Amino acid sequence: MSAALDSCFPSPGGAREPHRWQPAGVVRGKRPKLLAVTARTIPAVLSIAGSDSGGGAGIQADLKAFAACGVHGMTAITALTAQNTIAVDAVVAVAPEMIVAQVRAVARDIGVDAVKIGMLGTVATIDAVVAALDELPPATPIVLDPVMVSESGSQLLQDDARDALVTKLLPRVTVTTPNVPEARVIAAGIARAGAGGTGSASARGAEGAGGAGEAESGAADLTRADAPELARAIHALGPTIVVVTGGHREQATDVLFDGRTLVEIPGARFPDGAAHGSGCTHSSALAAHLALGYEPVAAARAAKAVAARAVRDGLREIGRGAGPVDALGIRDNQPRR
């Protein structure tokens, strides 16, 4: 068995079963955030995200991570991208009604034990995802990776969609997993909105007529903030848990905040690895472990390990840009000649 698979499956001989967690009490009118896994032997996890034609990120990375973690992967594609390791050449959004139809089809027959949300792109897509989530059991764990920019630098979330992501999706998710640049964009928008600005989620949003100087000062402070402050600021928007990932920090340490406790999740950095799809892999592995019954902190630690190994074993020889991560141990699985 490859090292990538070892990160998800305990080795025989004494490794403890994951502690299974139960939902909190349901409050009428509020979406409960925690879910006990179903009785299904193999959990089924749904990725609502974009397609990467180069196979490195998006739903392609999600399905590899799901398989590596021992869950059945399903998809509801939000956008098609013409993409490789060096650029995103074109993006076409999937019709909102088709997004809802994909979610409805798999939920009706197979069921959904957890959801990972990735690339959304537009306000119309976010509205469709919100409508689709309304058709799932109300305590289904939801992991939101607020994808804004591709590994090659292309914008994947329209400016006006940032506000919709913050106001319509963040309050209903179990975990959100921004990297530091994404967290700063979201948090800077909070500062602008609090000072009377109109752009609650955009670091480049328009300023309100009143309190413009205060808004600029607050936004500037948060654009320099590190993970602990960012996690607290984003948690105030409604997600149950925030995990600010450490890939863009000096030390590759993730920071988790659940409203009470701040937890640091350290990890190694692999500068010689390949990172295309690392964020998708991390959030998908986290959703997979929630579906497997892990408590949130344990799921976040496991996801960190899966993503780190995938970067370490990344396929640097694929393409001319940032090569794709390898969550499946592809080199180890090649036939011997």
BAMI-182063 format. One record per residue: residue in one letter; x, y, z of N, C-alpha, C, O in turn. Coordinates in pm, whole numbers, plus 50000, padded with zeros to 5 digits. Each point is the difference from the previous one (the first is absolute). Layout:
AXYZXYZXYZXYZ/...
END
This chain:
M500854988150000499155011950000500885012450000501005000450072/S498655009849849500845011949988499905008450126499104998450083/A501885010949931499985009150115498775008749998499465003550105/A500095000249775498805008549991498804992950059499205006150071/L500664981149899498874992650054500174997350148499024999850075/D502224998249968500264998050143499495011650083499604998150114/S500435014049830499595011650076498524999750033499585006550095/C499644986249829498564999250025499594987550072499045000150078/F501674988849898499624987450061500984996350110501204999049974/P498314999150152500904996150107500634986449969499374991249941/S501895007350099500674987349980499434989850097499575003850109/P500424983249856499464989950090500814999250128501185003750004/G498184991550099500754997350122499925011050103501035005050046/G497774998749992499885008650115499605014349973499725007250095/A500244997449779499585013749975498545001650040499174991549970/R500535019650097498645002050050499055003449886500395006449901/E498384989450114498965004449909499745014850024500125004650114/P499535003149783499705014250022498815001550093499044992349996/H501065017950090498875002750090498875006149920500195010149932/R498664984050074498875004849921499235010550079499754998550120/W499895012249810499365011250067498565001349959499614996149890/Q499615009450198498565000649985499565014549977500715009350038/P498124992549900499555013649976499615007250128499524994050096/A500715019149902499525008150110498495000849993499404996849898/G499995007550210498545001050002499505009249889500595010449972/V498344985749966499445007849891499185011550057499094997950080/V501245014349879499255011850039499075003649886500445001349886/R498305000450143499035002849896500405012649925500295010450060/G499734988549805500345011549918501485001349972500405008449920/K500424983350145501445000749977500494986849943499464989450030/R501585011649885500564988049941500984993650097501025006250030/P498734981650020500984993550087501284997249922499964997649879/K501175002750191501284999549931500694986550005500914997649921/L498704993850167500754987650018499114988049971498815000050032/L501774989949908499204988649954500684986950034501204998449976/A498074992350079500504986450016499994993249865499085002249920/V501934989550053500054993449870498854990249985499464995150099/T500175002249778498924990649974500504985750022501174997650028/A497894993049959500354986050019500664994149875500414988450003/R499695019349888500614994949878501444995850027500745007350066/T499664981249884501364995050023501045009249941501015003050065/I498755001749814500925009249934499305013549989499025001249927/P501455009050144499365013149991500075005649858500924996949924/A498105011450042499955006549870500135015050020499235006050075/V501745000149859500315014250019499855007149866500474995249896/L498885016350107499695007549878500905012249988500125007950093/S500534993549791500745012049967499165008849909499584995749893/I500185016650149499345010049917501095009949961500375008650080/A500134990249798501205007549964500185000349849499214994149926/G501835012950030500295001149858500874988649951500644993050078/S499375005349790500824989649936501295006149948499985010449935/D501134983250093501325004049952500404990349889500284988450027/S499755016449849500304991049888501404994450006500294989849937/G500615016750139501354994850017500094989250106501064993950016/G497865003750056499974989050097500695002750132500124990950081/G500345021449942500775002550121499205004750118500314996650114/A498655011349861499215006050108498524997149976499664990949923/G499485016850142498564998549977499484986250036500534993150087/I498395003149842499374987250032500934988249976499874989550063/Q501095012249844500944989149975500854997450124500204988550038/A500315022250024500764998350124499124994850112500434991950082/D498335013049923499084995750106499754985049993500054993250103/L499685001749779499714985749986501214991550039499844989350059/K501365015349908501204992550039500134999950153500324989750059/A499435021850004500115000750146498944991250066500294993150097/F498495007249851498954991350054500424985449993499864992550097/A500645003449787500414986049983501134996450095500004989250058/A500965019949958501124997450090499544998250144500634992750077/C498275013949960499524999550138498934989550024499474998850111/G500194993549785499094988950020498545003650001499204993150063/V500425017749867498595003449986499645000349852500865001649914/H497854996950059499515000849862499805014649963499325007450070/G501284996849818499905013849957498935002249896499834991849910/M499455019250103498985004149904500235014749966500675007150075/T498784997549812500265013749959498745007149953499094993949944/A500895019150080499075009249935500875011149944500505008450075/I499694991849794500965009149937499385013849987498885001549949/T501855008750098499525013849997500525007849881499375009649956/A501794986349991500615007249888500954990849927500604991150059/L499545011249811500994993149919501145009749973499775011349957/T501464984350069501155008549969500884993349896500224987950004/A500275020149903501054995549909501315004150067500405011649994/Q500264978850069501065003150095501134989949987499784988349968/N501445016450058501154991150008500845004550119499495006750089/T501774989849915500825003550116500505014349996500555004850099/I499285002349788500545013649990498945010749983500315011850020/A498464984649945499005010449977498604994249999499804988049979/V499225020850044498594997049977499595007749875499925012350002/D499824980449891499735006549871498555004349985499715009949933/A499374982950129498585003249986499224993950116500394989850055/V498495016749979499124995150105498565001449951499605010649951/V499624978750062498575000549968499244995050121500214988950048/A498885019650002499194996150115498924990149958499415001349893/V500354988950192498914990549977498685006850038499955007650096/A499014989749829498695006050027499554996950142500154988750045/P499325021150027499604997850140499064988250018500144992350096/E498895006049813499064988950016500704986549984499564990050057/M501535009649866500744987549984500814996850126500184988450035/I500305021950033500704997850127499064993650101500344990150065/V498475015649948499014994550092499624985849961499844991350086/A500005006449783499604986749953501054989450034499654988850036/Q501645014849953501054990450033499954996150148500104988350034/V499745021750052499944997250144498774991650031500074990450077/R498815013349864498744993050026500104985349957499494991250069/A501155006349818500084986449947500784990850094499564988950030/V501615015750016500804991250086499404998850140500084989550062/A499325021249986499414999650134498804990550004499794993050098/R499425006949794498804991849996500324985150002499284992250063/D501785003949869500314985749987501074995450098499834989950068/I501275017449940501164995450075500035005550142500354993050094/G499285019549919500125006750129501315007550010500954997049927/V499115012650162501185008550015500395000650147499225004750083/D501984990449950500475000050138500825012450035500185003150117/A500315003849782500725012650021500135006849865499914993549895/V500315019750109500135008049878501285008050007500335005650104/K500384994949785501115009349983499595009849890499574995749893/I500565017250132499705010349900501305006849961500775004450085/G499474996549784501205006549949499665011949913499305009150044/M501194990949832499815011449910498535002849976499224991049968/L500405021750048498625004249978499895010249887499144998649913/G501705011450088500115008949885499045011750000500445011449996/T498244986050007499015010649979498945000050110499854990350074/V499435020849933498905000950096498914989949966499444993650090/A500265004849780498974990449960500364985850043499134992450041/T502145004149950500444986850043499854998450150499554989550047/I500815020750029499854999450145498544998350039499684992250089/D499445015149844498574998750028499524985749972499194994550075/A501314999649816499624986349966500504990250106499284990750037/V501945011250011500554991150102499215001250129499714989950065/V499945022349973499185001950120498684992549986499564993350093/A499805007849790498744992949976500204984950007499154992850054/A501975002349892500274985750003500234995050142499544989250037/L501185018650044500254996050138498714999050080499894992050092/D499145016149872498714999650070499294986549982499114996650078/E501304995849820499364987049975500714988550070499534988649994/L501585014250072500724989750074499534999650145499425009750048/P500814979150022499684999750143500665011850070501155003249971/P498155003450119500485012850054501294999350078500665010350017/A499754978050032501244999150077501174994549920501024996250058/T498875003349811501094995049917501245008850017499905012149982/P501264982250053501225008250012500375006149865499984993249897/I500355019650104500365007349878501365006550021500205007450097/V500734990049813501335006150003500105009449881499834995749885/L500445016950141500115010149895501445004449983500615005550092/D499934992049790501315005249961499735012349914499604998549884/P500605013650168499615012149927500985003449888500785009550010/V499174982749884500955001349890499825013649932498905003549959/M502175004150030499955013249937500935001249880499665006449901/V501524987450109501015001349896500624986349975500254992550094/S500015004249780500634987249966501485000250036500575010650027/E500044977649974501434998950027500825008249901501075005050034/S498424996449842500715007549897499705014950003500545007649921/G498574996750172499765014350018498735005449937499785012150003/S499384979449941498765004749936498895001550104499874991750090/Q499325018849896498905002350092498884990249972499574998549886/L499964994750218498954989949987498735003650075499034992449996/L500955019150071498805004650071499815014749969500845008350034/Q498054995149902499735013849965499895008650125499614995250107/D500735017749880500015008850116498655000450072499954999350122/D498965001949802498695000850066499614986750064499174999750092/A501414989449861499694986950058500664998250137499574991650078/R501465016349951500634999150132499005003850108499944993550105/D499285016949871498995004050097498974989050021499604997150113/A499954996749777499004989450009500564987950074499294993750079/L501975003149898500624988750069499985002450151499704990950077/V500645021349963500075003150143498625000250064499824994650109/T499205011649825498705001950063499084987949987499174997650087/K500994994849805499054989149974500544986150034499224991250036/L502095006749953500554986750023500744998650132499794990350072/L501065019249962500794998650122499164997350125500414991850082/P498445014749935499254997650124499444985950014499584996150109/R500404996149783499374986950009500984988449989499584988549999/V501735014349994500934989049983500574995350133500045007550098/T500384980049904500634994350118501445004750014500435004050109/V500304995649781501425004150000500265008049874499524996549892/T501255014250121500545006849881501514999850009500575000950109/T500104997949776501454997549998500745009949912500674995849905/P499255017250122500745009549917501504999250024500444997050111/N500345005849786501415002550024500145014550047499005007250008/V502214997050024500185013450058499565011149903499295009050044/P501094990849828499515010649910498485000449991499425010850000/E499944977749991498534999749994499405005350129499035007549998/A501554988550116499495004550129500145015150014499135006550058/R501954999049890500185014550010498995007549914499525010650040/V500164984149844498985006349916498655000150072499325010250003/I500314978450055498724999150070499995009250122499045007350023/A502034992450055500065007850123500075014949971499415008050074/A501304996149822500055014149964498625005049962499665011550028/G499554980149908498635003749967499165002050125499135008750003/I501144983250100499295001750126500285013850058499095006850046/A502184997449951500385013150054499325011249924499535009650060/R500414989249808499345010349919498525000850034499455010950017/A499914977549993498564999950030499735005750138499045007550020/G501814989150076499805005050135500175015050012499465006350090/A501324999449816500225014450003499065007549908500165012049977/G498844980849969499015006749916500204998149853499305006149919/G501694985250041500224997549859498964990649944499224994150075/T500775004349793499004991649935500544986549960499224991049967/G502085007450036500564987449949500354990750112501145000150045/S497944992050003500234992050119501004989149979500594995250097/A499655000549779500914988949980501135003249907500834991349975/S499245020649971501035003049901501025009750057499645010650051/A501634985649940501065008950045500095012349912500615009950038/R498784989449845500025011349908498635006349987499755007549905/G499344989350190498635004849991499915015050014500915006450052/A497994999349902499805014450009499805003950146499454992450079/E501015019549956499865004950135498705007850013499575006749906/G499804992350211498815007850026500355014750018501165003450021/A497855005149971500245014250010500505003750140500805009250014/G498734983750088500415003150136501074990450048499974988149968/G500985017150111501024991650061500984994149903500534989250025/A499755017649864500904994449899501404998450054500664989949975/G499815020150101501364999150052500134988750099501004992749999/E497995005650087500024988950097499934986749929500664990550041/A498555008849851499904987649924501344996349940500414988450005/E500275021649937501304997249938501004995350104500794990949974/S499185015350145500934996150106499744985850047500934992150015/G497775004550009499664986750046500324989549898500514989350034/A499215013549838500304990649894501494997949986500474988849980/A500305022350033501454998849987500584991450111500894991949976/D498575009950148500484991850111499764985249973500894991950024/L497945004649925499684986049978500734994249879500204987949992/T500195020549913500784994849888501404996150042500724993449925/R499685010950196501324996050053499874989950113501004995450055/A497775001149980499784991150114500484985949970500044995849885/D500334997150222500394986049984498824991050036498925004750036/A501314982449955498934990150004499125000750126498784999349985/P501755001950135499115000050117498975011249998498824997750026/E501625014549943499065011249995499004998249886498825003050015/L501664992049873499114997749885498954989450032498835001649965/A501594987750101499054989450034498895005250091498844996649981/R501525011750116498995005750089499055009249924498794999750022/A501765008549890499165009449926499024992749910498835003849992/I501624985849940499124992649908498984991850078498874998449954/H501524996450161499054992350080498795008450037498904994750012/A501295018250006498895008850036498945000749892498885004650025/L501454990949853499045000149890499074988050003499044999649922/G501204990650164499024989450014500444985649982499294991150046/P501865005949889500364985949991500304994350139500455007250089/T499294979949928500254993850129501504999750031500415002450113/I500394994749785501454998850017500705006749884499544999149886/V501565007550143500865005949896501364993550009500594999250108/V499934996249779501374995149992500735008749898499754998849879/V501145009850168500845007849909501244991749971500804997350089/T499344998749787501094990849965501345007349995500065012149978/G501014980350043501305006050022500935000549881501175003550016/G498354993149866500894999449884500675013149965501085000049942/H498295011450092500565013249969500645006550121500385011749994/R499754980950118500625005550120501484996350004500454990949930/E500295016350154501434997050014500194985750048500854992849949/Q498375003350148499964986150044498714993949947498945006350006/A501144981649942498834993849935499044994550105499744987950004/T499755021050082499124996050109498595004749973499775012049979/D499274978850022498595003649989499515004950137500504995750104/V498525013349894499405005150124498504997449995499325004649909/L500174988150190498584996750010499405007750116500565000550110/F498265005549865499285007150106498534995949996499365000849896/D500124994950219498614995350005499105009250081498894996250038/G501585016049988499235009450079500445000650145499685009650070/R501034980249974500504999650138501504997450006500735006750072/T499704983549850501384995350010500745002149869499464997549892/L501775007350120500885001549884500994988450001500714998050099/V499344994549793500864988149991500975001849884499585003049888/E501694995250139501015000249894500274985849952500174990850080/I499875007749787500264986849940501265001449916499945004449885/P501204991850171501275001849928500164989749889499344989649999/G501545013549910500294990849890501295003949931500475011350014/A500084979349913501255002549929499725007649870498914999049943/R502085008550012499935006649871500884992349901501094995550035/F498425003149842500744992549898500215008949878499254999149902/P501795009350102500235009549891500304993249867499835006249894/D500614981450109500294992849876498834991649954500114992449904/G498745009050164498824992449960499235007149890500515009249937/A498274986550042499115006149901498695003050069499434991350066/A500065021349919498915004550085498685002649927499035003950064/H500914993949805498755002849928498924990250047500134987949982/G498805017450078498944991650055500144997250148499244992050054/S501715014450013500204997050143498835004650085499594992950092/G499855018949878498855004750077498784991449979499264997150095/C500524998749780498874991149970500164986850074499044994650056/T502175000149942500274987250067499775001150150499404991150060/H501075019849999499835002050145498545000550039499574992950091/S499655015549842498595001450037499214987349973499094996650075/S501254996349818499324987349970500334989450104499124992550043/A502145006849997500394990450104499325003250132499634990950075/L500205021849954499335003950123498534995649996499484994550097/A499865008049789498604995649986499904984850009499074994850062/A501884998249878499994985350005500114995050143499294990750039/H501585015550039500164995450138498815003550087499694992650093/L499645018449879498765002750071498964989449967499274995450088/A500675000649785499064989449960500364986750065499124991850026/L502155006150000500454987750064499765000150151500204989950067/G499395021649987499675000750142501035006550088499854999850122/Y501195005949821501015006750081499445012950059499175006749938/E501284996750182499715013150055500715010649917500984996949932/P498555015550071500565010249912501515002250012500695001049899/V499824999650223501455002350015500784988149944501005001949931/A498544985950098500674988149946499904999749848500954996149932/A497905007950014499845000449855500945010149938500574997649894/A499605014050172500915010249948501444995450004500785002949909/R499594989850197501374994750006500244989649890501044999949936/A497984991450044500144989949895500085006549862500794995849916/A498385014450061500025006949871501355006849976500505000049888/K500065005850216501325006249989501044989749957500845002849914/A499114985350145500954989549965499814995349856500984997949928/V497775000450030499734995549863500525010249900500674996349903/A499015016550119500425010449906501525001549997500585001849893/A500074997550224501465001450005500684988749922500955002549926/R498574985350091500594988849927499755001349851500854996649918/A497975008350047499685001749858500915010349935500394998549884/V499965012050190500955010049948501404994049993500695001549899/R499704991750206501344993750002500204990649882501064999749939/D497904992450031500084990149893499515005549867499784992449905/G500045020950086499435006249882500744996749872501194997050000/L498085003849890500514995749870500635011949928499395006149912/R501844996950126500685011849947500264999049851500175010249932/E499864977750018500304998249858498785001749910500134999449878/I498715002850181498775001749921499815014949969499815008050092/G500234995749781499795013749958501245008750020501014995750054/R498865017049899501115009450009499865009850115500895008150024/G497984991350049499795008850115500044992150129500714990150013/A498505014750084499934992950128499334986549978498834999449962/G501904990050061499474986649977498904996650097499885006450104/P499304983549866498914996150088500474992150121501004992949995/V498265008650112500264991650118499654985649967499314997249902/D501174993850181499734985849980499484994050130500794996350088/A497905002749924499404994450121499914984849995499724993750102/L500515000549781499794985649983501284991849996499954987849989/G501205018750019501254992549991500184993749863500294988149989/I499545019949906500014994849864501334993149967500014989549937/R501085016650105501304993849968500114986150062500524990749938/D498995007950185500074987050067499124989749933500244987950012/N498725016949916499054990749938500354996449856499324991949938/Q501745014250010500394996549863500514985849995500714995650090/P498944997049804500484986049990501514999449986500615008349932/R499974982250130501464998149993500344993149868499314990749958/R501745014049976500404994049872501284992150017500504994149904/
END
